[in-house]
Amino acid sequence: MGRCTSRVMAFQSLRPVMYRGELVALAGRERFHLLAPWLEDRAATDPELRLVAMLCLYHHQVLRGMLPDSANPAVAERWARLALGERAPGQVAGPRDARRE
């Protein structure tokens, strides 16, 4: 008979990732899990998939203590959009932005 070995499975803390009021992923310290079926077939260059990935990175950074925690999904989205170099919704273009456009 085989030797019985016991392994303790460590459960990691997962944070819900919300986008447009929908739960789209769960983010942990080591990885994230996409839940929204509409993201499955998106190309890696798809803007919404990239935004969701950055939202996951925000929560990953919070779990690792690199960013302050916030229960407000708008904070995560603003961080993700700024990290991608986008203007946050409602942000007014400044003189630098006008030169780029």
Backbone bond lengths (Angstrom), bond angles and torsions (degrees), N, CA, C in turn:
res aa  C-N    CA-C-N  psi(-1)  N-CA   C-N-CA  omega(-1)  CA-C   N-CA-C  phi
1 M - - - 1.449 - - 1.515 110.55 -
2 G 1.306 114.48 150.50 1.464 120.64 179.96 1.510 112.06 -72.55
3 R 1.258 114.36 155.65 1.450 121.27 178.43 1.528 109.88 -77.64
4 C 1.270 116.55 132.60 1.468 121.01 -179.71 1.521 108.90 -85.52
5 T 1.283 115.25 117.95 1.462 119.54 176.18 1.517 108.55 -115.36
6 S 1.268 114.39 142.08 1.462 119.80 -179.72 1.519 109.16 -108.81
7 R 1.284 115.43 127.59 1.465 120.78 175.76 1.513 108.31 -117.82
8 V 1.273 114.32 133.96 1.459 119.58 177.38 1.524 107.57 -89.68
9 M 1.310 115.43 124.05 1.462 119.70 178.46 1.523 108.52 -89.67
10 A 1.298 114.61 122.08 1.463 119.33 179.18 1.526 108.86 -89.53
11 F 1.297 115.76 126.13 1.456 120.46 177.23 1.516 108.19 -93.56
12 Q 1.302 114.55 127.14 1.453 117.59 179.55 1.521 110.49 -91.49
13 S 1.292 113.85 153.50 1.456 120.14 177.29 1.525 108.66 -72.07
14 L 1.305 116.72 131.87 1.462 122.17 178.37 1.525 109.41 -117.92
15 R 1.304 115.35 139.42 1.457 120.72 178.24 1.522 109.34 -110.54
16 P 1.333 117.65 138.39 1.466 119.99 177.29 1.524 110.56 -71.48
17 V 1.311 115.93 138.19 1.464 122.15 177.90 1.525 106.95 -110.66
18 M 1.319 115.51 116.01 1.459 121.89 -176.99 1.524 110.01 -105.48
19 Y 1.337 115.43 140.63 1.457 121.31 174.78 1.516 107.69 -145.34
20 R 1.322 116.58 124.27 1.465 123.35 -177.02 1.533 111.85 54.26
21 G 1.329 116.10 39.61 1.451 121.97 177.42 1.514 114.81 76.10
22 E 1.315 118.03 10.22 1.467 122.60 -177.03 1.529 109.84 -119.98
23 L 1.328 116.55 140.38 1.461 121.39 173.22 1.520 107.35 -73.69
24 V 1.342 117.77 113.83 1.462 121.26 -175.12 1.524 113.48 -111.05
25 A 1.346 116.82 -18.65 1.465 119.59 -178.36 1.522 109.77 -162.87
26 L 1.311 114.53 167.39 1.459 122.32 170.10 1.521 106.48 -121.99
27 A 1.314 116.90 132.25 1.463 121.19 -177.92 1.519 110.27 -115.48
28 G 1.330 115.13 136.99 1.457 121.37 177.61 1.514 110.77 -123.96
29 R 1.328 115.96 -174.51 1.466 121.16 179.44 1.524 112.12 -70.11
30 E 1.308 116.97 -28.11 1.463 120.92 -174.98 1.531 114.09 -108.54
31 R 1.322 117.30 -31.15 1.474 120.27 -175.93 1.516 109.68 -156.51
32 F 1.333 114.53 172.95 1.457 118.78 173.52 1.521 108.80 -130.61
33 H 1.318 115.53 159.90 1.461 122.72 -176.89 1.522 108.80 -126.17
34 L 1.327 116.92 116.96 1.463 120.58 176.05 1.524 108.66 -73.15
35 L 1.307 116.53 134.95 1.467 121.95 179.86 1.519 112.24 -113.16
36 A 1.313 117.64 -28.05 1.465 121.85 -175.35 1.526 110.13 -75.82
37 P 1.334 117.70 117.25 1.462 120.63 -179.01 1.531 113.68 -59.41
38 W 1.327 116.98 -29.21 1.470 119.69 -177.58 1.526 112.28 -70.57
39 L 1.336 118.34 -9.57 1.462 121.30 177.52 1.534 112.98 -93.07
40 E 1.322 117.22 -14.93 1.461 122.02 -172.38 1.519 114.53 -57.74
41 D 1.304 118.06 -43.78 1.463 121.44 -174.04 1.525 113.69 -97.68
42 R 1.306 117.24 11.19 1.462 120.56 -178.98 1.529 110.57 -75.19
43 A 1.309 115.58 144.60 1.472 120.97 175.07 1.523 108.81 -71.32
44 A 1.318 116.55 154.72 1.465 121.13 -179.73 1.529 111.91 -59.83
45 T 1.315 117.15 -22.88 1.465 120.95 -179.51 1.530 113.09 -89.03
46 D 1.332 118.00 -2.40 1.457 121.93 -178.97 1.531 110.31 -61.93
47 P 1.335 117.88 128.18 1.471 120.85 -176.39 1.534 113.66 -58.91
48 E 1.326 117.93 -40.15 1.467 119.23 -179.17 1.533 111.23 -70.53
49 L 1.317 117.52 -38.84 1.464 120.32 177.48 1.530 109.98 -64.48
50 R 1.321 116.69 -41.32 1.462 120.57 178.28 1.531 110.83 -63.38
51 L 1.330 116.74 -39.75 1.463 120.20 178.70 1.528 110.44 -65.13
52 V 1.324 117.14 -44.74 1.467 120.47 178.90 1.530 110.28 -62.50
53 A 1.326 117.29 -39.47 1.466 120.32 177.12 1.531 110.61 -61.57
54 M 1.317 116.74 -39.81 1.465 119.86 178.14 1.523 111.87 -70.21
55 L 1.333 116.82 -33.37 1.464 119.66 173.56 1.527 110.17 -61.74
56 C 1.328 115.80 -40.58 1.469 120.64 177.12 1.525 110.21 -63.61
57 L 1.320 116.63 -40.73 1.464 120.50 178.71 1.524 110.71 -63.39
58 Y 1.329 117.34 -38.65 1.468 120.78 176.42 1.529 109.75 -56.40
59 H 1.338 116.72 -50.41 1.472 120.61 -178.08 1.527 111.27 -66.67
60 H 1.327 117.41 -35.11 1.455 122.36 175.22 1.530 109.71 -59.94
61 Q 1.324 116.58 -45.04 1.463 121.45 179.86 1.535 111.21 -66.25
62 V 1.327 117.54 -36.48 1.468 121.19 177.17 1.530 109.55 -63.82
63 L 1.331 116.91 -46.41 1.463 120.84 -179.32 1.531 112.23 -63.60
64 R 1.313 116.95 -28.87 1.467 120.92 179.46 1.539 112.06 -88.84
65 G 1.341 116.80 -0.19 1.455 120.61 177.91 1.522 113.95 80.04
66 M 1.324 117.09 14.45 1.464 121.10 -178.73 1.529 112.38 -86.33
67 L 1.331 117.36 -22.48 1.463 123.12 178.22 1.521 108.66 -131.27
68 P 1.336 117.41 151.10 1.468 119.47 176.51 1.531 110.86 -70.15
69 D 1.310 115.24 147.68 1.458 121.55 -179.12 1.524 110.82 -76.19
70 S 1.327 115.43 145.78 1.457 121.67 173.11 1.522 108.09 -146.44
71 A 1.311 116.66 134.95 1.461 120.99 177.89 1.525 111.32 -84.63
72 N 1.319 117.14 -5.03 1.461 122.00 -176.59 1.537 109.81 -88.94
73 P 1.353 118.49 114.35 1.464 120.56 179.54 1.528 113.91 -58.97
74 A 1.337 117.64 -24.61 1.464 120.76 179.46 1.527 111.12 -66.74
75 V 1.328 117.42 -30.01 1.468 120.97 178.22 1.529 109.05 -66.65
76 A 1.325 116.86 -45.45 1.469 121.00 178.64 1.526 110.57 -62.18
77 E 1.324 116.99 -42.81 1.461 120.10 -178.95 1.528 111.21 -66.56
78 R 1.308 117.04 -39.88 1.468 119.21 178.48 1.523 110.27 -63.41
79 W 1.344 117.12 -43.96 1.464 121.13 178.58 1.531 110.15 -60.49
80 A 1.339 116.56 -45.31 1.468 120.94 -178.50 1.528 111.21 -62.94
81 R 1.320 116.82 -44.81 1.469 119.80 -179.69 1.528 111.35 -64.98
82 L 1.310 117.17 -41.54 1.463 119.97 178.20 1.526 110.77 -66.09
83 A 1.329 117.54 -38.32 1.470 121.21 177.77 1.527 111.10 -64.14
84 L 1.325 116.56 -31.28 1.468 121.09 178.03 1.537 112.04 -84.21
85 G 1.321 116.16 -3.90 1.465 119.82 179.61 1.509 113.26 83.32
86 E 1.334 117.03 16.47 1.466 121.26 178.17 1.514 109.33 -94.06
87 R 1.320 115.42 159.87 1.448 120.21 170.66 1.516 108.49 -78.85
88 A 1.304 116.45 139.21 1.457 120.56 174.67 1.522 108.55 -69.16
89 P 1.345 118.24 148.69 1.468 119.90 178.19 1.523 110.70 -54.96
90 G 1.315 115.89 131.59 1.457 121.21 179.47 1.514 114.04 86.95
91 Q 1.339 117.44 -5.94 1.463 120.24 179.43 1.528 109.56 -77.03
92 V 1.301 116.37 131.93 1.458 121.99 -178.91 1.526 108.98 -83.06
93 A 1.328 115.85 138.93 1.464 120.09 177.85 1.525 109.69 -68.61
94 G 1.321 115.31 135.08 1.458 121.03 177.61 1.524 109.83 -97.18
95 P 1.325 117.84 -177.68 1.470 121.74 -178.90 1.527 112.42 -58.66
96 R 1.333 118.83 -37.35 1.472 121.49 178.61 1.517 110.98 -63.65
97 D 1.357 117.38 -41.88 1.452 122.11 -179.24 1.525 111.08 -65.27
98 A 1.320 116.75 -36.56 1.465 120.71 -178.40 1.527 110.55 -63.59
99 R 1.323 116.97 -34.68 1.469 120.19 179.42 1.523 111.42 -69.40
100 R 1.333 117.87 -30.57 1.465 121.56 179.87 1.514 112.59 -74.84
101 E 1.317 117.23 -29.99 1.476 121.10 -172.83 1.489 113.42 -83.62
